[in-house]
Amino acid sequence: MTDSRPSKWAIVNYWATSPAGHDVFAPHLNIEDPCCFACGWFSERWKSGCSTRKAWERARLERAHIIPAGIGGSDKPPNIILLCTPCHAEAPDWFDPWEMATWISRRPDRPSSEMEQLATWIDAFNEVPQFMGLLREMGEEEGSEAAVVAALRRSLNGAVVHGGVGLRKATMTAIVRRAVAEVSGSAYLPSLPLPRSGATTA
Ligand SMILES: [Zn+2]
């Protein structure tokens, strides 16, 4: 199977140099900063240590047809935009480009991958009440802060980053829980079956 669609770089160059439709189909596009055309999502990592062209090619963005290929949409750059995975999954598949334009104009901005990971870490910390307890104790005991950070680091080594999308919240929660167990000397694994929803194990 050959992929007849143009490269991401070719798509970006088309939209960056084609004022007609740029504001409508690629409102977030700035050729220097790879991002989702519809929501502006990006990762700091894409640009590190490589050319702009390479950064666009390595960016976790998908080539999305404006008019779907299945109903005759062209594989040429004027019919293809670059979207992040959630935008691509939710964008309209419709014969009239007007629907895509309207959808893009209403699409909320998405923060960077790094900001999303940070927000997810905070959620994960909040899911482990014992960790919040440890945080409170930190101020009182000399060296406890370093011990918690070291335990989190060791715990992190057990995690696998899934497909480059960053750590999932469930993985982060496991990391935090294991670090708490190490620092507090308690059992890491609670006995099964686990209580459902809302209940926490002491
Ligand atoms: Zn997006």
Boltz pocket constraint, residues with backbone or C-beta under 6 A from the ligand:
constraints:
  - pocket:
      binder: B
      contacts: [[A, 36], [A, 37], [A, 38], [A, 39], [A, 40], [A, 41], [A, 83], [A, 84], [A, 85], [A, 86], [A, 87], [A, 88], [A, 110]]
      max_distance: 6.0
